[in-house]
Amino acid sequence: MDVKYLLRRKESANHFGVSPEQRLTDAVRLMMQHRIGSLVVMEDEKLVGIISERDVMRAADDHLDRFRDVQVKDVMTSDPVTCTAEMTVDDAMDTLLHNATGNRIRHLPVLSDGQLVGVISIGDIIQALLTETRFENRLLKHYIKNWPEEGL
């Protein structure tokens, strides 16, 4: 199963974004409104970063006295780890778990020909892998159940 297929199956293929200059409070409001854990940061239709719930929590801790003045660019992760739409779901999971930054990440912007086409989360990947594993399990059980008895 590839990431492109996973994006088509998602309930909401929309990806929400903010600009680096927007206030962090606007980003938080957007995340709460859409019940999402991350936002892509776009500038001139290019992916320049990502902001996650963890980034917001870190900003609240670091800048509590001036939280309302903090901009997205102050806390976003620049040059985020990404995956491609053609990548397998297994490879996307490996990217999340073993990325070059060494950070524990839970959201992957998805690129196709260098353009952002969506965002997948570790939850999306786990659900897809679980569905695939359950299907394979059913097939194997059916195969074993109908295994021909040779030489009896």
KEMARBA-448724 format. One record per atom (N, C-alpha, C): residue in one letter; atom name; x, y, z. Coordinates in Angstrom, 1 decimal. Each point is the difference from the previous one (the first is absolute). Layout:
BEGIN
res|atom|u|v|w
A|CA|X|Y|Z $
...
This chain:
BEGIN
res|atom|u|v|w
M|N|0.9|-1.2|0.0 $
M|CA|-0.9|1.2|0.0 $
M|C|0.9|1.2|0.0 $
D|N|-0.3|1.0|-0.9 $
D|CA|0.8|1.2|0.0 $
D|C|-0.7|1.2|0.7 $
V|N|0.8|1.0|0.2 $
V|CA|-0.5|1.2|0.8 $
V|C|-1.2|0.7|-0.8 $
K|N|0.1|-0.1|-1.3 $
K|CA|-1.0|0.6|-0.9 $
K|C|-1.4|-0.6|0.3 $
Y|N|0.0|-1.3|0.1 $
Y|CA|-1.2|-0.8|0.3 $
Y|C|-0.5|0.4|1.4 $
L|N|0.9|0.1|0.9 $
L|CA|-0.3|0.4|1.4 $
L|C|-0.7|1.4|0.0 $
L|N|0.5|0.9|-0.7 $
L|CA|-0.5|1.4|-0.1 $
L|C|-1.5|-0.1|-0.6 $
R|N|-0.2|-0.8|-1.0 $
R|CA|-1.3|-0.1|-0.6 $
R|C|-1.0|-0.6|1.0 $
R|N|0.4|-0.9|0.9 $
R|CA|-0.9|-0.6|1.0 $
R|C|-0.3|0.8|1.2 $
K|N|0.9|1.1|0.3 $
K|CA|-0.2|0.8|1.2 $
K|C|-1.4|0.7|-0.1 $
E|N|-0.6|0.1|1.2 $
E|CA|-1.3|0.7|0.1 $
E|C|0.1|1.4|-0.6 $
S|N|1.0|0.7|0.4 $
S|CA|0.2|1.4|-0.4 $
S|C|1.4|0.1|-0.7 $
A|N|0.0|0.1|-1.3 $
A|CA|1.3|0.1|-0.7 $
A|C|0.5|1.5|0.1 $
N|N|-0.8|0.9|0.6 $
N|CA|0.5|1.3|0.1 $
N|C|1.2|0.1|0.9 $
H|N|0.9|0.9|-0.4 $
H|CA|1.1|0.3|0.9 $
H|C|-0.1|1.5|0.3 $
F|N|0.2|0.4|1.2 $
F|CA|-0.2|1.4|0.4 $
F|C|1.4|0.6|0.2 $
G|N|0.1|1.2|-0.4 $
G|CA|1.2|0.7|0.2 $
G|C|-0.1|1.4|0.5 $
V|N|1.2|0.5|0.4 $
V|CA|0.1|1.4|0.5 $
V|C|1.3|0.5|-0.7 $
S|N|0.1|1.3|0.1 $
S|CA|1.3|0.7|-0.4 $
S|C|0.9|0.2|1.1 $
P|N|1.3|0.1|-0.2 $
P|CA|0.9|0.2|1.1 $
P|C|-0.2|1.3|0.8 $
E|N|-0.6|1.0|-0.6 $
E|CA|-0.3|1.2|0.7 $
E|C|-1.2|0.0|0.9 $
Q|N|-0.9|-1.0|-0.2 $
Q|CA|-1.2|0.0|0.8 $
Q|C|0.3|-0.2|1.5 $
R|N|-0.9|0.5|0.8 $
R|CA|0.2|-0.1|1.4 $
R|C|-0.3|-1.5|0.4 $
L|N|0.8|-0.5|1.0 $
L|CA|-0.2|-1.3|0.4 $
L|C|-1.4|-0.3|0.6 $
T|N|-0.6|1.0|0.6 $
T|CA|-1.4|-0.2|0.5 $
T|C|-1.0|-0.3|-1.1 $
D|N|0.3|0.6|-1.2 $
D|CA|-0.9|-0.3|-1.2 $
D|C|0.2|-1.4|-0.4 $
A|N|1.3|-0.5|0.0 $
A|CA|0.2|-1.4|-0.3 $
A|C|-0.6|-1.0|1.0 $
V|N|0.0|0.4|1.2 $
V|CA|-0.6|-0.9|1.1 $
V|C|-1.5|0.0|-0.3 $
R|N|-0.6|1.1|-0.3 $
R|CA|-1.4|0.1|-0.2 $
R|C|-0.4|-0.9|-1.2 $
L|N|0.8|0.0|-1.1 $
L|CA|-0.3|-0.8|-1.2 $
L|C|0.2|-1.5|0.4 $
M|N|1.0|-0.3|0.7 $
M|CA|0.2|-1.4|0.4 $
M|C|-1.2|-0.5|0.9 $
M|N|-0.5|0.8|0.9 $
M|CA|-1.1|-0.4|0.8 $
M|C|-1.3|-0.1|-0.8 $
Q|N|-0.2|1.0|-0.9 $
Q|CA|-1.2|0.0|-0.8 $
Q|C|-0.1|-1.2|-0.9 $
H|N|1.1|-0.5|-0.5 $
H|CA|-0.1|-1.2|-0.9 $
H|C|0.5|-1.3|0.7 $
R|N|0.3|0.1|1.3 $
R|CA|0.3|-1.2|0.8 $
R|C|1.2|-0.7|-0.7 $
I|N|1.1|0.7|-0.2 $
I|CA|1.2|-0.5|-0.6 $
I|C|1.2|0.3|0.8 $
G|N|1.0|-0.8|-0.1 $
G|CA|1.2|0.1|0.8 $
G|C|1.2|0.7|-0.6 $
S|N|-0.2|0.5|-1.3 $
S|CA|1.1|0.7|-0.6 $
S|C|-0.5|0.9|-1.1 $
L|N|0.8|0.9|-0.4 $
L|CA|-0.3|0.9|-1.1 $
L|C|1.2|0.1|-0.9 $
V|N|-0.1|0.0|-1.3 $
V|CA|1.1|0.3|-0.8 $
V|C|0.2|1.5|-0.1 $
V|N|1.2|0.4|-0.1 $
V|CA|0.3|1.5|-0.1 $
V|C|0.4|0.2|-1.5 $
M|N|-0.7|0.9|-0.6 $
M|CA|0.2|0.2|-1.5 $
M|C|0.4|1.5|-0.2 $
E|N|0.8|0.2|-1.0 $
E|CA|0.4|1.3|-0.4 $
E|C|0.2|-0.1|-1.5 $
D|N|-0.7|0.9|-0.7 $
D|CA|0.0|0.0|-1.5 $
D|C|-0.3|-1.4|-0.5 $
E|N|-1.0|-0.6|0.5 $
E|CA|-0.4|-1.4|-0.4 $
E|C|1.1|-1.0|0.2 $
K|N|1.0|0.2|0.8 $
K|CA|1.0|-0.9|0.3 $
K|C|0.0|-0.4|1.4 $
L|N|0.2|-1.3|0.3 $
L|CA|0.1|-0.5|1.4 $
L|C|1.3|0.5|0.6 $
V|N|-0.1|0.8|1.1 $
V|CA|1.2|0.5|0.6 $
V|C|0.1|-0.5|1.5 $
G|N|-1.1|-0.7|0.4 $
G|CA|0.1|-0.5|1.4 $
G|C|-1.3|-0.7|0.4 $
I|N|0.0|-0.5|1.3 $
I|CA|-1.1|-0.6|0.5 $
I|C|-0.1|0.4|1.5 $
I|N|-1.2|0.1|0.5 $
I|CA|-0.1|0.3|1.4 $
I|C|-1.0|-1.0|0.6 $
S|N|0.4|-0.6|1.2 $
S|CA|-0.7|-1.0|0.6 $
S|C|-0.5|0.4|1.4 $
E|N|-0.8|-0.9|0.6 $
E|CA|-0.5|0.3|1.4 $
E|C|1.2|0.1|0.9 $
R|N|1.0|-0.8|-0.2 $
R|CA|1.2|0.0|0.8 $
R|C|0.7|1.4|-0.1 $
D|N|0.1|0.5|-1.2 $
D|CA|0.6|1.3|-0.2 $
D|C|-0.8|1.1|0.8 $
V|N|-1.3|-0.1|0.0 $
V|CA|-0.8|0.9|0.7 $
V|C|0.2|-0.1|1.5 $
M|N|0.1|-1.2|0.5 $
M|CA|0.3|-0.2|1.4 $
M|C|1.3|0.6|0.4 $
R|N|1.0|-0.3|-0.8 $
R|CA|1.4|0.5|0.2 $
R|C|0.0|1.6|0.1 $
A|N|-0.8|0.6|-1.0 $
A|CA|-0.1|1.4|-0.1 $
A|C|-0.7|0.6|1.3 $
A|N|-1.0|-0.7|0.4 $
A|CA|-0.7|0.4|1.2 $
A|C|0.9|0.0|1.2 $
D|N|0.9|-1.0|0.1 $
D|CA|0.9|-0.1|1.1 $
D|C|1.1|1.1|-0.1 $
D|N|0.5|0.2|-1.2 $
D|CA|1.1|0.9|-0.2 $
D|C|-0.4|1.5|-0.1 $
H|N|-1.2|0.2|-0.4 $
H|CA|-0.4|1.4|-0.3 $
H|C|-1.3|0.4|0.7 $
L|N|-0.3|-0.6|1.1 $
L|CA|-1.3|0.2|0.7 $
L|C|-0.3|1.5|0.2 $
D|N|1.0|0.8|0.3 $
D|CA|-0.3|1.4|0.3 $
D|C|-0.4|0.8|-1.2 $
R|N|0.4|-0.5|-1.2 $
R|CA|-0.3|0.7|-1.3 $
R|C|-0.7|-0.9|-1.0 $
F|N|-0.7|-1.0|0.4 $
F|CA|-0.5|-1.1|-0.9 $
F|C|-0.8|0.6|-1.1 $
R|N|-0.8|1.1|0.3 $
R|CA|-0.9|0.6|-1.0 $
R|C|0.8|0.6|-1.1 $
D|N|1.3|0.4|0.2 $
D|CA|0.8|0.7|-1.0 $
D|C|0.9|-1.0|-0.8 $
V|N|0.0|-1.3|0.4 $
V|CA|0.9|-0.9|-0.7 $
V|C|-0.6|-0.3|-1.4 $
Q|N|0.9|0.0|-1.0 $
Q|CA|-0.4|-0.3|-1.4 $
Q|C|0.3|-1.5|-0.2 $
V|N|-0.6|-0.5|-1.0 $
V|CA|0.2|-1.4|-0.4 $
V|C|1.5|-0.3|-0.3 $
K|N|0.6|0.9|-0.7 $
K|CA|1.4|-0.2|-0.4 $
K|C|0.9|-0.1|1.2 $
D|N|-0.4|0.5|1.2 $
D|CA|0.8|-0.1|1.2 $
D|C|0.1|-1.4|0.5 $
V|N|-1.0|-0.8|-0.3 $
V|CA|-0.1|-1.3|0.6 $
V|C|-0.1|-1.2|-0.9 $
M|N|-0.2|0.3|-1.3 $
M|CA|-0.1|-1.1|-1.0 $
M|C|1.2|-0.8|-0.2 $
T|N|-0.1|-1.1|-0.5 $
T|CA|1.1|-0.9|-0.5 $
T|C|0.2|0.4|-1.4 $
S|N|1.2|0.6|-0.3 $
S|CA|0.3|0.3|-1.4 $
S|C|0.5|-1.3|-0.7 $
D|N|-0.2|0.0|-1.4 $
D|CA|0.4|-1.1|-0.8 $
D|C|-0.4|-1.3|0.7 $
P|N|-1.3|-0.3|0.1 $
P|CA|-0.5|-1.2|0.7 $
P|C|0.3|-1.2|-0.8 $
V|N|0.1|-1.1|0.7 $
V|CA|0.1|-1.3|-0.6 $
V|C|-1.3|-0.3|-0.8 $
T|N|0.2|-0.5|-1.2 $
T|CA|-1.2|-0.2|-0.9 $
T|C|0.1|-1.4|-0.6 $
C|N|-1.1|-0.4|-0.6 $
C|CA|0.0|-1.2|-0.8 $
C|C|-0.6|0.3|-1.3 $
T|N|0.1|-1.0|-0.9 $
T|CA|-0.6|0.2|-1.4 $
T|C|-1.3|-0.8|-0.1 $
A|N|-0.9|0.4|-0.9 $
A|CA|-1.2|-0.7|-0.2 $
A|C|0.2|-1.4|-0.5 $
E|N|1.1|-0.2|-0.7 $
E|CA|0.3|-1.3|-0.5 $
E|C|0.7|-1.0|1.0 $
M|N|0.4|0.5|1.1 $
M|CA|0.6|-0.8|1.0 $
M|C|-1.0|-1.0|0.6 $
T|N|0.5|-1.2|0.4 $
T|CA|-0.9|-1.0|0.6 $
T|C|-0.3|0.5|1.5 $
V|N|-1.1|-0.5|0.5 $
V|CA|-0.4|0.4|1.4 $
V|C|1.1|-0.5|0.9 $
D|N|0.6|-1.2|-0.2 $
D|CA|1.0|-0.5|0.8 $
D|C|1.2|0.9|0.0 $
D|N|0.4|0.5|-1.1 $
D|CA|1.1|1.0|-0.1 $
D|C|-0.3|1.3|0.7 $
A|N|-1.3|0.4|-0.1 $
A|CA|-0.4|1.3|0.7 $
A|C|0.1|-0.3|1.5 $
M|N|-0.3|-1.1|0.5 $
M|CA|0.1|-0.3|1.4 $
M|C|1.5|0.0|0.4 $
D|N|0.8|-0.6|-0.8 $
D|CA|1.5|0.0|0.3 $
D|C|0.5|1.4|0.0 $
T|N|-0.5|0.9|-0.9 $
T|CA|0.4|1.4|0.0 $
T|C|-0.4|0.7|1.3 $
L|N|-1.2|-0.3|0.5 $
L|CA|-0.4|0.6|1.3 $
L|C|0.9|-0.5|1.2 $
L|N|0.3|-1.3|0.0 $
L|CA|0.7|-0.6|1.1 $
L|C|1.5|0.3|-0.1 $
H|N|0.6|0.0|-1.2 $
H|CA|1.4|0.1|-0.1 $
H|C|0.4|1.2|-0.9 $
N|N|-0.5|1.1|0.3 $
N|CA|0.3|1.2|-0.9 $
N|C|1.4|0.5|0.4 $
A|N|0.5|0.8|-0.9 $
A|CA|1.4|0.5|0.1 $
A|C|0.1|1.0|1.1 $
T|N|-1.1|0.6|0.5 $
T|CA|0.1|1.0|1.0 $
T|C|0.2|-0.6|1.4 $
G|N|-0.5|-1.3|0.1 $
G|CA|0.1|-0.6|1.3 $
G|C|-1.2|0.3|0.9 $
N|N|-0.9|0.9|-0.5 $
N|CA|-1.1|0.5|0.7 $
N|C|-1.2|-1.0|-0.1 $
R|N|-0.8|-0.1|1.1 $
R|CA|-1.2|-0.8|-0.1 $
R|C|-1.1|0.8|-0.7 $
I|N|-0.3|-0.3|-1.2 $
I|CA|-1.0|0.7|-0.7 $
I|C|-1.2|-0.8|-0.3 $
R|N|-1.2|0.6|-0.1 $
R|CA|-1.2|-0.7|-0.2 $
R|C|-0.8|0.4|-1.2 $
H|N|0.5|1.0|-0.8 $
H|CA|-0.7|0.5|-1.2 $
H|C|1.0|0.1|-1.1 $
L|N|-0.4|-0.4|-1.2 $
L|CA|0.9|0.1|-1.1 $
L|C|-0.7|0.7|-1.2 $
P|N|0.5|1.1|-0.4 $
P|CA|-0.5|0.7|-1.2 $
P|C|0.3|-1.0|-1.2 $
V|N|-0.9|-0.1|-0.9 $
V|CA|0.1|-0.9|-1.2 $
V|C|0.2|0.9|-1.2 $
L|N|1.1|-0.3|-0.7 $
L|CA|0.3|0.7|-1.2 $
L|C|-0.1|-0.9|-1.3 $
S|N|-0.5|0.7|-1.1 $
S|CA|0.0|-0.7|-1.3 $
S|C|0.6|1.0|-1.0 $
D|N|1.0|-0.4|-0.6 $
D|CA|0.7|0.9|-1.0 $
D|C|0.4|1.4|0.7 $
G|N|0.3|-0.1|1.3 $
G|CA|0.5|1.2|0.7 $
G|C|-1.1|0.8|0.6 $
Q|N|-1.3|-0.3|-0.3 $
Q|CA|-1.1|0.7|0.5 $
Q|C|-0.7|-0.7|1.1 $
L|N|-0.5|0.8|1.0 $
L|CA|-0.7|-0.6|1.1 $
L|C|-1.3|-0.5|-0.4 $
V|N|-0.3|-1.3|0.3 $
V|CA|-1.3|-0.6|-0.4 $
V|C|-0.8|-0.5|1.2 $
G|N|0.6|0.1|1.2 $
G|CA|-0.8|-0.4|1.2 $
G|C|1.0|-0.2|1.2 $
V|N|-0.6|-0.4|1.1 $
V|CA|0.7|-0.3|1.2 $
V|C|-0.5|-1.3|0.6 $
I|N|0.9|-0.9|0.4 $
I|CA|-0.5|-1.2|0.6 $
I|C|0.6|-0.1|1.4 $
S|N|-0.7|-0.6|0.9 $
S|CA|0.5|-0.1|1.4 $
S|C|0.3|-1.5|0.3 $
I|N|0.7|-0.1|1.1 $
I|CA|0.3|-1.4|0.4 $
I|C|-1.2|-0.8|0.2 $
G|N|-1.1|0.6|0.5 $
G|CA|-1.3|-0.7|0.1 $
G|C|-0.5|-0.5|-1.3 $
D|N|0.1|0.8|-1.1 $
D|CA|-0.4|-0.4|-1.3 $
D|C|0.8|-1.2|-0.4 $
I|N|1.3|0.1|0.2 $
I|CA|0.9|-1.1|-0.4 $
I|C|-0.4|-1.3|0.7 $
I|N|-0.1|0.1|1.3 $
I|CA|-0.3|-1.2|0.9 $
I|C|-1.3|-0.6|-0.5 $
Q|N|-1.0|0.8|-0.2 $
Q|CA|-1.3|-0.5|-0.4 $
Q|C|0.1|-0.7|-1.4 $
A|N|0.7|0.5|-0.9 $
A|CA|0.2|-0.6|-1.3 $
A|C|0.8|-1.3|0.1 $
L|N|1.0|0.0|0.8 $
L|CA|0.8|-1.3|0.2 $
L|C|-0.9|-1.0|0.7 $
L|N|-0.8|0.4|1.0 $
L|CA|-0.8|-1.0|0.7 $
L|C|-1.1|-0.5|-0.9 $
T|N|-0.6|0.8|-0.9 $
T|CA|-1.0|-0.5|-1.0 $
T|C|0.7|-1.0|-0.9 $
E|N|1.2|0.3|-0.5 $
E|CA|0.7|-0.8|-0.9 $
E|C|0.3|-1.4|0.7 $
T|N|0.5|0.1|1.2 $
T|CA|0.4|-1.2|0.8 $
T|C|-1.2|-0.9|0.2 $
R|N|-1.2|0.6|0.4 $
R|CA|-1.2|-0.8|0.2 $
R|C|-0.4|-0.7|-1.3 $
F|N|0.1|0.7|-1.1 $
F|CA|-0.4|-0.6|-1.3 $
F|C|0.9|-1.2|-0.3 $
E|N|1.3|0.2|0.2 $
E|CA|0.9|-1.0|-0.3 $
E|C|-0.2|-1.2|1.0 $
N|N|-0.3|0.3|1.2 $
N|CA|-0.3|-1.0|1.0 $
N|C|-1.2|-0.9|-0.4 $
R|N|-1.1|0.7|-0.5 $
R|CA|-1.2|-0.7|-0.4 $
R|C|0.4|-0.9|-1.2 $
L|N|0.8|0.5|-1.0 $
L|CA|0.4|-0.8|-1.1 $
L|C|0.8|-1.2|0.4 $
L|N|0.9|0.2|0.9 $
L|CA|0.9|-1.2|0.4 $
L|C|-0.9|-1.0|0.8 $
K|N|-0.9|0.4|0.8 $
K|CA|-0.8|-0.9|0.8 $
K|C|-0.9|-0.8|-1.0 $
H|N|-0.5|0.7|-1.0 $
H|CA|-0.8|-0.7|-1.0 $
H|C|0.8|-1.0|-0.8 $
Y|N|1.2|0.4|-0.3 $
Y|CA|0.9|-0.9|-0.8 $
Y|C|0.4|-1.2|0.9 $
I|N|0.4|0.2|1.2 $
I|CA|0.3|-1.1|0.9 $
I|C|-1.1|-0.9|0.2 $
K|N|-1.2|0.5|0.2 $
K|CA|-1.2|-0.8|0.3 $
K|C|-0.3|-0.9|-1.2 $
N|N|0.3|0.5|-1.2 $
N|CA|-0.3|-0.8|-1.2 $
N|C|1.2|-0.7|-0.6 $
W|N|1.1|-0.1|0.9 $
W|CA|1.2|-0.6|-0.5 $
W|C|-0.3|-1.5|-0.3 $
P|N|0.4|-0.4|-1.2 $
P|CA|-0.2|-1.4|-0.4 $
P|C|0.8|-1.0|0.8 $
E|N|-0.6|-1.1|0.4 $
E|CA|0.8|-1.0|0.8 $
E|C|0.6|-1.0|-1.0 $
E|N|1.3|0.2|-0.2 $
E|CA|0.7|-0.9|-0.9 $
E|C|0.4|-1.3|0.7 $
G|N|0.0|-1.1|-0.7 $
G|CA|0.6|-1.2|0.4 $
G|C|-0.8|-0.7|1.1 $
L|N|-1.3|0.4|0.3 $
L|CA|-0.8|-0.7|1.0 $
L|C|-0.9|-1.0|-0.6 $
